[in-house]
């Protein structure tokens, strides 16, 4: 299996890139999170990869970090999730945001991703709860989140704030804050940003 590629970036056509490695060009599909962090064409890049072998094709998927690749592989283990949907999930949410959605059991954040319906989102949350949610929660600092935090986050999302803005504001709230006070405090924080 091809585990890592390091070479010169020849082309960028989302979600696919062309990577030249000593005269051999590899077509690699990458999530948008990796795509946005790629250097300019002509520059060197290193990607962690996952090879999918099908009857009609050998497909390479590339990731900017080992954590992204690990998450991609966990998503592939979910019943009904293929490589394209797993790539879409990682394009729509960062690994930390996905871990937070799994830990807080929020299917709404997943259903915003094209190709993910309510049942698929619930299956992802159920099957990855003990694998991804517990694994990455310390990175996201979600383990201290009381139930009120989820309600505050939902309120901010329904007011039109992005996942990133809402999560950032909720992280800054004092521990154990009531929902109403938390929403007011979060709105003040977001107004200053």
N, CA and C atoms as an extended XYZ file, in Angstrom:
579
Properties=species:S:1:pos:R:3:atomname:S:1:resname:S:1:resid:I:1 pbc="F F F"
N         0.842       -1.194        0.000 N   UNK     1
C         0.000        0.000        0.000 CA  UNK     1
C         0.875        1.240        0.000 C   UNK     1
N         0.417        2.266       -0.679 N   UNK     2
C         1.133        3.546       -0.707 CA  UNK     2
C         0.679        4.346        0.507 C   UNK     2
N         1.593        4.622        1.426 N   UNK     3
C         1.238        5.294        2.674 CA  UNK     3
C         1.522        6.774        2.694 C   UNK     3
N         2.486        7.202        1.864 N   UNK     4
C         2.844        8.617        1.856 CA  UNK     4
C         3.472        8.963        0.515 C   UNK     4
N         3.173       10.148        0.033 N   UNK     5
C         3.768       10.644       -1.209 CA  UNK     5
C         4.426       11.981       -0.940 C   UNK     5
N         5.602       12.164       -1.523 N   UNK     6
C         6.310       13.425       -1.376 CA  UNK     6
C         6.853       13.809       -2.746 C   UNK     6
N         6.437       14.948       -3.243 N   UNK     7
C         6.873       15.357       -4.573 CA  UNK     7
C         6.477       16.780       -4.894 C   UNK     7
N         6.498       17.097       -6.178 N   UNK     8
C         6.207       18.451       -6.647 CA  UNK     8
C         4.752       18.524       -7.111 C   UNK     8
N         4.069       19.529       -6.659 N   UNK     9
C         2.667       19.744       -7.010 CA  UNK     9
C         2.594       20.324       -8.427 C   UNK     9
N         1.979       19.557       -9.343 N   UNK    10
C         1.886       19.997      -10.741 CA  UNK    10
C         0.593       20.738      -11.042 C   UNK    10
N        -0.549       20.188      -10.566 N   UNK    11
C        -1.856       20.786      -10.859 CA  UNK    11
C        -2.757       20.712       -9.637 C   UNK    11
N        -3.668       21.698       -9.565 N   UNK    12
C        -4.682       21.708       -8.509 CA  UNK    12
C        -6.045       21.910       -9.164 C   UNK    12
N        -6.849       20.861       -9.200 N   UNK    13
C        -8.213       20.929       -9.729 CA  UNK    13
C        -9.128       20.293       -8.690 C   UNK    13
N        -9.696       21.097       -7.774 N   UNK    14
C       -10.440       20.516       -6.651 CA  UNK    14
C       -11.450       19.463       -7.093 C   UNK    14
N       -11.543       18.343       -6.414 N   UNK    15
C       -10.774       17.942       -5.238 CA  UNK    15
C        -9.521       17.148       -5.600 C   UNK    15
N        -9.094       17.199       -6.866 N   UNK    16
C        -7.963       16.373       -7.286 CA  UNK    16
C        -6.718       17.214       -7.524 C   UNK    16
N        -5.571       16.611       -7.196 N   UNK    17
C        -4.296       17.255       -7.487 CA  UNK    17
C        -3.438       16.272       -8.284 C   UNK    17
N        -2.420       16.787       -8.929 N   UNK    18
C        -1.473       15.958       -9.665 CA  UNK    18
C        -0.105       16.181       -9.029 C   UNK    18
N         0.497       15.100       -8.558 N   UNK    19
C         1.744       15.165       -7.811 CA  UNK    19
C         2.840       14.418       -8.572 C   UNK    19
N         3.912       15.117       -8.914 N   UNK    20
C         5.032       14.518       -9.650 CA  UNK    20
C         6.064       13.992       -8.661 C   UNK    20
N         6.320       12.682       -8.748 N   UNK    21
C         7.319       12.055       -7.895 CA  UNK    21
C         8.336       11.381       -8.804 C   UNK    21
N         9.461       12.049       -8.995 N   UNK    22
C        10.561       11.564       -9.830 CA  UNK    22
C        10.082       11.114      -11.216 C   UNK    22
N         9.296       11.964      -11.858 N   UNK    23
C         8.864       11.697      -13.215 CA  UNK    23
C         7.559       10.930      -13.360 C   UNK    23
N         7.014       10.403      -12.252 N   UNK    24
C         5.722        9.713      -12.295 CA  UNK    24
C         4.693       10.624      -11.630 C   UNK    24
N         3.618       10.949      -12.353 N   UNK    25
C         2.591       11.848      -11.816 CA  UNK    25
C         1.428       11.037      -11.259 C   UNK    25
N         1.090       11.301      -10.006 N   UNK    26
C        -0.009       10.605       -9.333 CA  UNK    26
C        -1.208       11.532       -9.212 C   UNK    26
N        -2.395       11.024       -9.575 N   UNK    27
C        -3.635       11.757       -9.342 CA  UNK    27
C        -4.093       11.405       -7.935 C   UNK    27
N        -4.302       12.420       -7.107 N   UNK    28
C        -4.667       12.209       -5.712 CA  UNK    28
C        -5.884       13.070       -5.390 C   UNK    28
N        -6.928       12.450       -4.845 N   UNK    29
C        -8.094       13.203       -4.372 CA  UNK    29
C        -7.840       13.620       -2.931 C   UNK    29
N        -8.103       14.887       -2.627 N   UNK    30
C        -7.871       15.398       -1.274 CA  UNK    30
C        -9.125       16.109       -0.772 C   UNK    30
N        -9.363       16.091        0.555 N   UNK    31
C       -10.479       16.881        1.091 CA  UNK    31
C       -10.136       18.365        0.983 C   UNK    31
N       -11.134       19.205        1.022 N   UNK    32
C       -10.919       20.639        0.866 CA  UNK    32
C       -10.052       21.195        1.998 C   UNK    32
N       -10.118       20.597        3.186 N   UNK    33
C        -9.279       21.052        4.301 CA  UNK    33
C        -7.801       20.926        3.942 C   UNK    33
N        -7.437       19.856        3.257 N   UNK    34
C        -6.055       19.674        2.803 CA  UNK    34
C        -5.780       20.570        1.598 C   UNK    34
N        -6.740       20.655        0.690 N   UNK    35
C        -6.584       21.439       -0.541 CA  UNK    35
C        -6.236       22.898       -0.235 C   UNK    35
N        -6.937       23.497        0.745 N   UNK    36
C        -6.710       24.905        1.063 CA  UNK    36
C        -5.323       25.152        1.652 C   UNK    36
N        -4.707       24.117        2.216 N   UNK    37
C        -3.392       24.276        2.836 CA  UNK    37
C        -2.239       23.871        1.921 C   UNK    37
N        -2.543       23.558        0.663 N   UNK    38
C        -1.500       23.166       -0.273 CA  UNK    38
C        -0.674       24.380       -0.687 C   UNK    38
N         0.611       24.157       -0.960 N   UNK    39
C         1.427       25.267       -1.466 CA  UNK    39
C         1.080       25.555       -2.930 C   UNK    39
N         1.737       26.523       -3.514 N   UNK    40
C         1.517       26.866       -4.928 CA  UNK    40
C         2.047       25.747       -5.815 C   UNK    40
N         1.537       25.681       -7.053 N   UNK    41
C         2.036       24.675       -7.988 CA  UNK    41
C         3.524       24.922       -8.218 C   UNK    41
N         4.250       23.814       -8.381 N   UNK    42
C         5.694       23.897       -8.537 CA  UNK    42
C         6.442       23.721       -7.223 C   UNK    42
N         5.705       23.774       -6.115 N   UNK    43
C         6.315       23.605       -4.782 CA  UNK    43
C         6.258       22.139       -4.365 C   UNK    43
N         7.107       21.771       -3.413 N   UNK    44
C         7.111       20.400       -2.875 CA  UNK    44
C         6.018       20.240       -1.829 C   UNK    44
N         5.430       19.054       -1.788 N   UNK    45
C         4.381       18.762       -0.814 CA  UNK    45
C         4.488       17.295       -0.400 C   UNK    45
N         4.116       17.017        0.846 N   UNK    46
C         4.076       15.647        1.354 CA  UNK    46
C         2.661       15.372        1.851 C   UNK    46
N         2.107       14.256        1.405 N   UNK    47
C         0.753       13.876        1.798 CA  UNK    47
C         0.739       12.456        2.351 C   UNK    47
N        -0.050       12.236        3.387 N   UNK    48
C        -0.342       10.883        3.857 CA  UNK    48
C        -1.434       10.362        2.935 C   UNK    48
N        -1.346        9.105        2.515 N   UNK    49
C        -2.295        8.614        1.523 CA  UNK    49
C        -3.024        7.355        1.967 C   UNK    49
N        -4.135        7.120        1.298 N   UNK    50
C        -4.921        5.895        1.466 CA  UNK    50
C        -5.265        5.413        0.063 C   UNK    50
N        -4.925        4.172       -0.227 N   UNK    51
C        -5.161        3.605       -1.547 CA  UNK    51
C        -6.409        2.736       -1.516 C   UNK    51
N        -7.335        2.997       -2.435 N   UNK    52
C        -8.539        2.187       -2.577 CA  UNK    52
C        -8.419        1.426       -3.887 C   UNK    52
N        -8.466        0.105       -3.798 N   UNK    53
C        -8.369       -0.731       -4.994 CA  UNK    53
C        -9.755       -1.270       -5.308 C   UNK    53
N       -10.249       -0.913       -6.491 N   UNK    54
C       -11.538       -1.424       -6.960 CA  UNK    54
C       -11.298       -2.240       -8.216 C   UNK    54
N       -12.330       -2.899       -8.654 N   UNK    55
C       -12.214       -3.713       -9.864 CA  UNK    55
C       -11.852       -2.861      -11.074 C   UNK    55
N       -12.387       -1.627      -11.119 N   UNK    56
C       -12.183       -0.779      -12.286 CA  UNK    56
C       -11.179        0.355      -12.084 C   UNK    56
N       -10.630        0.502      -10.863 N   UNK    57
C        -9.717        1.629      -10.626 CA  UNK    57
C        -8.899        1.448       -9.348 C   UNK    57
N        -7.754        2.102       -9.324 N   UNK    58
C        -6.951        2.257       -8.113 CA  UNK    58
C        -6.995        3.745       -7.800 C   UNK    58
N        -7.550        4.100       -6.651 N   UNK    59
C        -7.743        5.507       -6.312 CA  UNK    59
C        -6.902        5.889       -5.104 C   UNK    59
N        -6.199        7.012       -5.214 N   UNK    60
C        -5.382        7.510       -4.116 CA  UNK    60
C        -6.059        8.708       -3.476 C   UNK    60
N        -6.124        8.696       -2.155 N   UNK    61
C        -6.671        9.817       -1.403 CA  UNK    61
C        -5.548       10.367       -0.531 C   UNK    61
N        -5.372       11.682       -0.539 N   UNK    62
C        -4.273       12.296        0.193 CA  UNK    62
C        -4.761       13.212        1.295 C   UNK    62
N        -3.939       13.310        2.358 N   UNK    63
C        -4.310       14.094        3.532 CA  UNK    63
C        -3.093       14.844        4.062 C   UNK    63
N        -3.338       16.029        4.544 N   UNK    64
C        -2.263       16.864        5.069 CA  UNK    64
C        -1.730       16.403        6.402 C   UNK    64
N        -2.517       15.612        7.133 N   UNK    65
C        -2.069       15.138        8.448 CA  UNK    65
C        -2.456       13.678        8.658 C   UNK    65
N        -1.723       13.031        9.537 N   UNK    66
C        -2.013       11.640        9.888 CA  UNK    66
C        -3.395       11.538       10.550 C   UNK    66
N        -3.758       12.565       11.310 N   UNK    67
C        -5.055       12.587       11.994 CA  UNK    67
C        -6.212       12.580       10.994 C   UNK    67
N        -6.069       13.354        9.903 N   UNK    68
C        -7.094       13.366        8.853 CA  UNK    68
C        -7.235       11.998        8.201 C   UNK    68
N        -6.095       11.367        7.914 N   UNK    69
C        -6.141       10.049        7.277 CA  UNK    69
C        -6.784        9.028        8.214 C   UNK    69
N        -6.446        9.077        9.495 N   UNK    70
C        -7.026        8.151       10.475 CA  UNK    70
C        -8.550        8.328       10.537 C   UNK    70
N        -8.995        9.576       10.519 N   UNK    71
C       -10.428        9.867       10.556 CA  UNK    71
C       -11.111        9.365        9.291 C   UNK    71
N       -10.479        9.562        8.136 N   UNK    72
C       -10.999        9.065        6.857 CA  UNK    72
C       -11.196        7.550        6.934 C   UNK    72
N       -10.203        6.852        7.464 N   UNK    73
C       -10.287        5.391        7.565 CA  UNK    73
C       -11.380        4.956        8.531 C   UNK    73
N       -11.593        5.712        9.602 N   UNK    74
C       -12.687        5.398       10.529 CA  UNK    74
C       -14.040        5.604        9.838 C   UNK    74
N       -14.145        6.654        9.046 N   UNK    75
C       -15.391        6.915        8.315 CA  UNK    75
C       -15.690        5.793        7.321 C   UNK    75
N       -14.649        5.255        6.674 N   UNK    76
C       -14.849        4.165        5.709 CA  UNK    76
C       -15.410        2.908        6.381 C   UNK    76
N       -15.161        2.749        7.668 N   UNK    77
C       -15.646        1.572        8.391 CA  UNK    77
C       -17.132        1.672        8.721 C   UNK    77
N       -17.697        2.877        8.616 N   UNK    78
C       -19.125        3.064        8.891 CA  UNK    78
C       -19.927        2.459        7.748 C   UNK    78
N       -20.919        1.667        8.082 N   UNK    79
C       -21.765        1.004        7.098 CA  UNK    79
C       -22.414        2.036        6.168 C   UNK    79
N       -22.227        1.859        4.856 N   UNK    80
C       -22.854        2.753        3.880 CA  UNK    80
C       -22.028        3.974        3.516 C   UNK    80
N       -20.842        4.130        4.103 N   UNK    81
C       -19.996        5.280        3.792 CA  UNK    81
C       -18.849        4.818        2.892 C   UNK    81
N       -18.773        5.428        1.709 N   UNK    82
C       -17.680        5.140        0.791 CA  UNK    82
C       -16.658        6.249        0.840 C   UNK    82
N       -15.655        6.120        0.003 N   UNK    83
C       -14.562        7.087       -0.005 CA  UNK    83
C       -15.041        8.493       -0.372 C   UNK    83
N       -15.958        8.604       -1.339 N   UNK    84
C       -16.450        9.926       -1.763 CA  UNK    84
C       -17.171       10.649       -0.618 C   UNK    84
N       -18.030        9.920        0.103 N   UNK    85
C       -18.764       10.539        1.224 CA  UNK    85
C       -17.787       10.881        2.355 C   UNK    85
N       -16.838        9.994        2.640 N   UNK    86
C       -15.845       10.262        3.685 CA  UNK    86
C       -15.044       11.518        3.349 C   UNK    86
N       -14.698       11.675        2.065 N   UNK    87
C       -13.975       12.861        1.618 CA  UNK    87
C       -14.847       14.105        1.774 C   UNK    87
N       -16.134       13.970        1.465 N   UNK    88
C       -17.068       15.100        1.614 CA  UNK    88
C       -17.186       15.519        3.076 C   UNK    88
N       -17.223       14.535        3.985 N   UNK    89
C       -17.312       14.846        5.419 CA  UNK    89
C       -16.087       15.648        5.842 C   UNK    89
N       -14.899       15.200        5.438 N   UNK    90
C       -13.675       15.907        5.818 CA  UNK    90
C       -13.524       17.244        5.086 C   UNK    90
N       -14.231       17.411        3.978 N   UNK    91
C       -14.228       18.710        3.300 CA  UNK    91
C       -15.163       19.685        3.995 C   UNK    91
N       -16.229       19.142        4.594 N   UNK    92
C       -17.224       19.989        5.256 CA  UNK    92
C       -16.902       20.317        6.708 C   UNK    92
N       -16.182       19.418        7.380 N   UNK    93
C       -15.845       19.617        8.792 CA  UNK    93
C       -14.385       19.257        9.018 C   UNK    93
N       -13.728       19.995        9.894 N   UNK    94
C       -12.374       19.600       10.276 CA  UNK    94
C       -12.483       18.375       11.177 C   UNK    94
N       -11.376       17.716       11.425 N   UNK    95
C       -11.377       16.541       12.305 CA  UNK    95
C       -11.876       16.934       13.692 C   UNK    95
N       -11.444       18.083       14.191 N   UNK    96
C       -11.868       18.544       15.508 CA  UNK    96
C       -13.373       18.825       15.545 C   UNK    96
N       -13.900       19.452       14.480 N   UNK    97
C       -15.338       19.747       14.430 CA  UNK    97
C       -16.152       18.457       14.338 C   UNK    97
N       -15.658       17.481       13.580 N   UNK    98
C       -16.334       16.192       13.487 CA  UNK    98
C       -16.339       15.491       14.833 C   UNK    98
N       -15.204       15.515       15.514 N   UNK    99
C       -15.118       14.898       16.837 CA  UNK    99
C       -16.081       15.563       17.817 C   UNK    99
N       -16.193       16.878       17.707 N   UNK   100
C       -17.113       17.608       18.581 CA  UNK   100
C       -18.557       17.228       18.273 C   UNK   100
N       -18.894       17.145       16.997 N   UNK   101
C       -20.260       16.757       16.599 CA  UNK   101
C       -20.581       15.350       17.099 C   UNK   101
N       -19.605       14.453       17.039 N   UNK   102
C       -19.814       13.076       17.503 CA  UNK   102
C       -19.965       13.048       19.014 C   UNK   102
N       -19.107       13.773       19.714 N   UNK   103
C       -19.161       13.787       21.177 CA  UNK   103
C       -20.471       14.377       21.685 C   UNK   103
N       -20.908       15.467       21.043 N   UNK   104
C       -22.150       16.125       21.470 CA  UNK   104
C       -23.383       15.516       20.807 C   UNK   104
N       -23.157       14.488       19.940 N   UNK   105
C       -24.248       13.810       19.222 CA  UNK   105
C       -25.142       14.811       18.489 C   UNK   105
N       -24.539       15.540       17.553 N   UNK   106
C       -25.231       16.571       16.785 CA  UNK   106
C       -25.343       16.183       15.306 C   UNK   106
N       -26.421       15.481       14.924 N   UNK   107
C       -26.564       15.092       13.518 CA  UNK   107
C       -26.754       16.289       12.584 C   UNK   107
N       -27.253       17.399       13.095 N   UNK   108
C       -27.493       18.586       12.275 CA  UNK   108
C       -26.238       19.118       11.605 C   UNK   108
N       -25.109       19.007       12.264 N   UNK   109
C       -23.861       19.490       11.679 CA  UNK   109
C       -23.429       18.607       10.510 C   UNK   109
N       -23.770       17.323       10.579 N   UNK   110
C       -23.402       16.403        9.500 CA  UNK   110
C       -24.360       16.501        8.318 C   UNK   110
N       -25.642       16.751        8.586 N   UNK   111
C       -26.622       16.798        7.492 CA  UNK   111
C       -26.424       18.027        6.597 C   UNK   111
N       -25.618       18.993        7.043 N   UNK   112
C       -25.311       20.157        6.199 CA  UNK   112
C       -24.375       19.777        5.060 C   UNK   112
N       -23.702       18.633        5.184 N   UNK   113
C       -22.744       18.186        4.172 CA  UNK   113
C       -23.501       17.514        3.035 C   UNK   113
N       -23.241       17.899        1.786 N   UNK   114
C       -23.924       17.270        0.649 CA  UNK   114
C       -23.687       15.752        0.632 C   UNK   114
N       -24.775       14.998        0.451 N   UNK   115
C       -24.674       13.535        0.403 CA  UNK   115
C       -24.934       12.857        1.730 C   UNK   115
N       -25.073       13.641        2.811 N   UNK   116
C       -25.322       13.070        4.138 CA  UNK   116
C       -26.761       13.384        4.544 C   UNK   116
N       -27.569       12.331        4.646 N   UNK   117
C       -28.937       12.484        5.113 CA  UNK   117
C       -29.016       12.244        6.610 C   UNK   117
N       -30.224       12.349        7.140 N   UNK   118
C       -30.413       12.197        8.590 CA  UNK   118
C       -29.988       10.812        9.078 C   UNK   118
N       -30.395        9.762        8.363 N   UNK   119
C       -30.061        8.401        8.798 CA  UNK   119
C       -28.562        8.142        8.729 C   UNK   119
N       -27.919        8.624        7.675 N   UNK   120
C       -26.468        8.443        7.545 CA  UNK   120
C       -25.744        9.189        8.654 C   UNK   120
N       -26.195       10.412        8.946 N   UNK   121
C       -25.574       11.202       10.012 CA  UNK   121
C       -25.701       10.480       11.350 C   UNK   121
N       -26.886        9.944       11.630 N   UNK   122
C       -27.091        9.235       12.900 CA  UNK   122
C       -26.233        7.971       12.965 C   UNK   122
N       -26.063        7.291       11.822 N   UNK   123
C       -25.229        6.089       11.793 CA  UNK   123
C       -23.765        6.452       12.066 C   UNK   123
N       -23.299        7.562       11.489 N   UNK   124
C       -21.925        8.018       11.736 CA  UNK   124
C       -21.738        8.322       13.218 C   UNK   124
N       -22.699        9.051       13.792 N   UNK   125
C       -22.597        9.409       15.211 CA  UNK   125
C       -22.574        8.167       16.099 C   UNK   125
N       -23.403        7.201       15.771 N   UNK   126
C       -23.491        5.982       16.573 CA  UNK   126
C       -22.231        5.129       16.452 C   UNK   126
N       -21.795        4.888       15.207 N   UNK   127
C       -20.677        3.972       14.997 CA  UNK   127
C       -19.317        4.575       15.362 C   UNK   127
N       -19.194        5.891       15.344 N   UNK   128
C       -17.904        6.514       15.660 CA  UNK   128
C       -17.843        7.086       17.070 C   UNK   128
N       -18.929        6.951       17.817 N   UNK   129
C       -18.981        7.552       19.150 CA  UNK   129
C       -17.813        7.124       20.031 C   UNK   129
N       -17.543        5.842       20.094 N   UNK   130
C       -16.469        5.359       20.958 CA  UNK   130
C       -15.108        5.382       20.273 C   UNK   130
N       -15.092        5.556       18.957 N   UNK   131
C       -13.826        5.512       18.232 CA  UNK   131
C       -13.238        6.899       18.045 C   UNK   131
N       -14.014        7.783       17.438 N   UNK   132
C       -13.483        9.101       17.116 CA  UNK   132
C       -13.784       10.117       18.202 C   UNK   132
N       -14.995       10.116       18.707 N   UNK   133
C       -15.373       11.099       19.716 CA  UNK   133
C       -14.460       11.053       20.924 C   UNK   133
N       -14.236        9.883       21.480 N   UNK   134
C       -13.391        9.739       22.663 CA  UNK   134
C       -11.933        9.985       22.322 C   UNK   134
N       -11.536        9.635       21.116 N   UNK   135
C       -10.140        9.736       20.711 CA  UNK   135
C        -9.671       11.184       20.597 C   UNK   135
N       -10.529       12.065       20.096 N   UNK   136
C       -10.081       13.414       19.778 CA  UNK   136
C       -10.666       14.472       20.717 C   UNK   136
N       -11.527       14.094       21.638 N   UNK   137
C       -12.172       15.105       22.480 CA  UNK   137
C       -11.183       15.894       23.304 C   UNK   137
N       -10.086       15.295       23.705 N   UNK   138
C        -9.119       16.045       24.489 CA  UNK   138
C        -8.496       17.160       23.650 C   UNK   138
N        -8.364       16.926       22.340 N   UNK   139
C        -7.833       17.952       21.451 CA  UNK   139
C        -8.824       19.101       21.342 C   UNK   139
N       -10.103       18.781       21.289 N   UNK   140
C       -11.146       19.783       21.089 CA  UNK   140
C       -11.539       20.447       22.404 C   UNK   140
N       -11.164       19.830       23.522 N   UNK   141
C       -11.532       20.303       24.853 CA  UNK   141
C       -13.041       20.259       25.049 C   UNK   141
N       -13.650       19.170       24.612 N   UNK   142
C       -15.093       19.009       24.719 CA  UNK   142
C       -15.462       18.262       25.995 C   UNK   142
N       -14.514       17.542       26.580 N   UNK   143
C       -14.827       16.701       27.730 CA  UNK   143
C       -15.426       17.472       28.897 C   UNK   143
N       -15.198       18.798       28.964 N   UNK   144
C       -15.744       19.574       30.073 CA  UNK   144
C       -17.107       20.192       29.748 C   UNK   144
N       -17.582       19.983       28.554 N   UNK   145
C       -18.790       20.669       28.106 CA  UNK   145
C       -20.043       20.136       28.788 C   UNK   145
N       -20.750       20.996       29.525 N   UNK   146
C       -22.025       20.579       30.115 CA  UNK   146
C       -23.095       20.552       29.028 C   UNK   146
N       -24.233       19.903       29.303 N   UNK   147
C       -25.291       19.831       28.294 CA  UNK   147
C       -25.742       21.193       27.776 C   UNK   147
N       -25.667       22.236       28.596 N   UNK   148
C       -26.094       23.570       28.175 CA  UNK   148
C       -25.272       24.064       26.992 C   UNK   148
N       -24.027       23.648       26.906 N   UNK   149
C       -23.154       24.104       25.822 CA  UNK   149
C       -23.713       23.700       24.463 C   UNK   149
N       -24.264       22.515       24.388 N   UNK   150
C       -24.845       22.041       23.135 CA  UNK   150
C       -26.016       22.932       22.726 C   UNK   150
N       -26.860       23.307       23.678 N   UNK   151
C       -27.998       24.183       23.394 CA  UNK   151
C       -27.538       25.569       22.940 C   UNK   151
N       -26.493       26.074       23.584 N   UNK   152
C       -25.953       27.389       23.219 CA  UNK   152
C       -25.384       27.325       21.798 C   UNK   152
N       -24.655       26.246       21.515 N   UNK   153
C       -24.074       26.058       20.180 CA  UNK   153
C       -25.171       26.010       19.111 C   UNK   153
N       -26.229       25.249       19.366 N   UNK   154
C       -27.355       25.160       18.429 CA  UNK   154
C       -27.991       26.535       18.208 C   UNK   154
N       -28.139       27.305       19.290 N   UNK   155
C       -28.749       28.629       19.179 CA  UNK   155
C       -27.904       29.538       18.282 C   UNK   155
N       -26.583       29.504       18.479 N   UNK   156
C       -25.698       30.346       17.667 CA  UNK   156
C       -25.718       29.920       16.200 C   UNK   156
N       -25.754       28.608       15.966 N   UNK   157
C       -25.822       28.102       14.586 CA  UNK   157
C       -27.120       28.522       13.919 C   UNK   157
N       -28.230       28.479       14.672 N   UNK   158
C       -29.524       28.860       14.093 CA  UNK   158
C       -29.611       30.366       13.840 C   UNK   158
N       -28.759       31.143       14.524 N   UNK   159
C       -28.710       32.580       14.285 CA  UNK   159
C       -27.839       32.934       13.079 C   UNK   159
N       -27.216       31.912       12.478 N   UNK   160
C       -26.467       32.140       11.256 CA  UNK   160
C       -24.959       32.176       11.414 C   UNK   160
N       -24.456       31.966       12.613 N   UNK   161
C       -23.007       31.932       12.794 CA  UNK   161
C       -22.457       30.616       12.265 C   UNK   161
N       -21.210       30.642       11.791 N   UNK   162
C       -20.592       29.425       11.259 CA  UNK   162
C       -20.243       28.482       12.406 C   UNK   162
N       -19.992       27.212       12.064 N   UNK   163
C       -19.593       26.225       13.074 CA  UNK   163
C       -18.360       26.699       13.832 C   UNK   163
N       -17.411       27.254       13.089 N   UNK   164
C       -16.146       27.687       13.694 CA  UNK   164
C       -16.372       28.844       14.672 C   UNK   164
N       -17.154       29.844       14.257 N   UNK   165
C       -17.427       31.003       15.122 CA  UNK   165
C       -18.167       30.573       16.384 C   UNK   165
N       -19.208       29.746       16.190 N   UNK   166
C       -20.021       29.310       17.325 CA  UNK   166
C       -19.198       28.477       18.307 C   UNK   166
N       -18.417       27.532       17.789 N   UNK   167
C       -17.598       26.677       18.660 CA  UNK   167
C       -16.569       27.498       19.418 C   UNK   167
N       -15.971       28.485       18.745 N   UNK   168
C       -14.975       29.338       19.387 CA  UNK   168
C       -15.602       30.140       20.534 C   UNK   168
N       -16.787       30.692       20.303 N   UNK   169
C       -17.469       31.473       21.337 CA  UNK   169
C       -17.866       30.588       22.512 C   UNK   169
N       -18.364       29.383       22.227 N   UNK   170
C       -18.800       28.472       23.291 CA  UNK   170
C       -17.614       28.040       24.157 C   UNK   170
N       -16.448       27.860       23.551 N   UNK   171
C       -15.243       27.463       24.303 CA  UNK   171
C       -14.840       28.526       25.322 C   UNK   171
N       -15.142       29.798       25.016 N   UNK   172
C       -14.741       30.904       25.892 CA  UNK   172
C       -15.707       31.139       27.051 C   UNK   172
N       -16.847       30.439       27.054 N   UNK   173
C       -17.844       30.634       28.098 CA  UNK   173
C       -17.371       30.035       29.419 C   UNK   173
N       -17.794       30.641       30.532 N   UNK   174
C       -17.437       30.058       31.829 CA  UNK   174
C       -18.129       28.703       32.011 C   UNK   174
N       -17.464       27.822       32.755 N   UNK   175
C       -17.987       26.477       32.948 CA  UNK   175
C       -19.299       26.522       33.748 C   UNK   175
N       -20.277       25.723       33.332 N   UNK   176
C       -21.548       25.610       34.054 CA  UNK   176
C       -22.507       26.770       33.826 C   UNK   176
N       -22.288       27.561       32.786 N   UNK   177
C       -23.156       28.712       32.513 CA  UNK   177
C       -24.544       28.234       32.070 C   UNK   177
N       -25.583       28.993       32.460 N   UNK   178
C       -26.954       28.669       32.048 CA  UNK   178
C       -27.119       29.003       30.561 C   UNK   178
N       -28.096       28.383       29.917 N   UNK   179
C       -28.284       28.548       28.474 CA  UNK   179
C       -28.515       30.013       28.095 C   UNK   179
N       -29.455       30.667       28.742 N   UNK   180
C       -29.777       32.065       28.412 CA  UNK   180
C       -28.588       32.986       28.588 C   UNK   180
N       -27.908       32.852       29.738 N   UNK   181
C       -26.728       33.685       30.000 CA  UNK   181
C       -25.618       33.366       29.011 C   UNK   181
N       -25.481       32.087       28.701 N   UNK   182
C       -24.436       31.661       27.770 CA  UNK   182
C       -24.644       32.243       26.379 C   UNK   182
N       -25.893       32.252       25.921 N   UNK   183
C       -26.195       32.809       24.592 CA  UNK   183
C       -25.880       34.303       24.573 C   UNK   183
N       -26.303       35.028       25.610 N   UNK   184
C       -26.034       36.470       25.681 CA  UNK   184
C       -24.525       36.741       25.690 C   UNK   184
N       -23.813       35.970       26.521 N   UNK   185
C       -22.363       36.151       26.637 CA  UNK   185
C       -21.667       35.823       25.304 C   UNK   185
N       -22.091       34.744       24.658 N   UNK   186
C       -21.501       34.336       23.378 CA  UNK   186
C       -21.751       35.391       22.300 C   UNK   186
N       -22.968       35.962       22.286 N   UNK   187
C       -23.277       37.012       21.297 CA  UNK   187
C       -22.399       38.240       21.507 C   UNK   187
N       -22.109       38.574       22.774 N   UNK   188
C       -21.221       39.697       23.061 CA  UNK   188
C       -19.808       39.404       22.548 C   UNK   188
N       -19.354       38.152       22.775 N   UNK   189
C       -18.019       37.759       22.304 CA  UNK   189
C       -17.944       37.825       20.778 C   UNK   189
N       -18.995       37.353       20.114 N   UNK   190
C       -19.025       37.346       18.647 CA  UNK   190
C       -19.116       38.766       18.093 C   UNK   190
N       -19.781       39.662       18.803 N   UNK   191
C       -19.893       41.051       18.352 CA  UNK   191
C       -18.541       41.742       18.383 C   UNK   191
N       -17.684       41.373       19.357 N   UNK   192
C       -16.353       41.963       19.465 CA  UNK   192
C       -15.402       41.453       18.394 C   UNK   192
N       -15.661       40.227       17.896 N   UNK   193
C       -14.737       39.603       16.936 CA  UNK   193
C       -14.765       40.287       15.584 C   UNK   193
